[in-house]
Amino acid sequence: MKILIIEDELPSARLLQRKLENMGYTVSAVLQTVEESVEWFMSNTEPDLLFLDVQLADGISFDILEQVKPSAAIIFTTAYDEYMLRAFKQNSIDYLLKPIDDEELKNAVEKFLHFRRPNTHFDLTSLEALFSNALPTYKERFTIKLGQNIKLVTTQNIECIYSENKGTYLYTNENENYLLDQTLDGLVPQLSPKDFFRINRSTIVQFDAIKSIAVHSNARLKIYLKHYTSDELIVSRERVTAFKKWLDN
């Protein structure tokens, strides 16, 4: 059985790949963007089963389906809430809520093996409409408690959010640094993908805060922000393509 994973968060993709391989299956490829996926379908034989993340760095997964119209069975993976999951269920498409549970993954694959039927008749237009209606509203401000006071920081005033020494910090364009009570993984779905990009496992940058970009070693990129300085502002190699696409949007 030929399996393809399309997921823009490489750690999540690798984890899913390991889970599938531990179940005895082989993953043919792991792709991260709409552009890369369309190119792959144009030059490769279709997979039997496709694990497809809903939201990708350079668009939504429906952009892939509209361009290549794959006949493969699709299991969506999503971090969205129960409303979104009901939308998928109503359209007779399998789904897995991230982080993916081992038993749910096993059941989803077994369901595919039992029916062995490609998703050729689902209503893409209706599903995309449901997805659009279910899209979350993104965070516009952070409320930060400072002793007995409360500080409001709008997302426009954020330069970056980074993790350090097991803490998550927000840095503003006024050179202020605040400790947050959430992880980067928890914050990513709350931030607009048009304005924020996670350049590596420890840092999220804001588009308007970028001052310049330089080529770095091992095909990576070095980011220079207007105020915040750090040696950790490196776009990891596996995210460079998606980052360049994000810059062009």
Helices and strands as residue ranges (DSSP letters): E 2-6, H 10-22, E 26-31, H 34-43, E 49-53, E 55-56, E 59-60, H 62-68, E 73-78, H 82-90, E 94-97, H 102-115, H 124-134, E 141-146, E 149-154, G 155-157, E 158-164, E 167-172, E 177-180, H 184-187, G 188-190, E 196-200, E 203-206, G 207-209, E 210-215, E 221-225, E 234-235, G 237-239, H 240-248
